[in-house]
Amino acid sequence: MSDALVRGEVGMGPILYNAVFAKQKDGAPLKMIFPPEGVPVNPYASGIPKTAAHPNAAKLFLNWCLSKEGQTFMIKELGNLTTLKEAPVYPEGFDPKVVKVWVPKFDDYVKLHGPWVAEWDKTFGYRQ
C-alpha cells in the first residue's frame, strides 16, 4: 500500500505511520493524517532470547531502546510511537491531547482486521 501511495496509484490508504515514514523522509510527496477520532496502534514486543550470543550487549541495547534517548531516536528516525508515559517527542501532526490512540486487544484486532480491510477496499475500489 505504501508503494502504491508513493507511485500515485491510490490517493489514500490505511497505513502504519512507520511504513511510510522512511519514504516521506526520502522526499516522497506524502502526508500522514492522525484523525482525532483515533488511530489504532500495532504494539510489538522486544526481548532477549535465551540463546543470545551476547546477552549483556543485548541488555544494553534494549535498555537504550527503552530510554528517553532511544525512544526519541525511534520516533524521529524510524517513525515509531512510544509507550512512555511522557513521550520525548511526537511525530508531526500527532497531538496526544487531540488524537485518541486505540490499543486493541489482540483477539479484537484479529477479528476486526478482515472486515475493515474489506470495507476499505469496497469503499475505495481497491483490490488486494
KABELFEN-V287470 format. One line per field, one symbol per residue. ss: DSSP state (2 for helix, 1 for strand, 0 for the rest). psi: psi as a letter, one per 40 degrees, with the letter a starting at -180 (. if undefined). Layout:
# KABELFEN-V287470
ss = ???
psi = ???
This chain:
# KABELFEN-V287470
ss = 02222220000000002222222220000000000000111000000000000022222222222202222222222200000000000000000000001110022222222222222222220000
psi = ddddddeedidiigihdededddddeeigihihgiddihiigiiiiahidehdgdddddddddddeiddddddddddefiiieidhidiiihehheedhhhhhiiddddddddddddddddddefii.
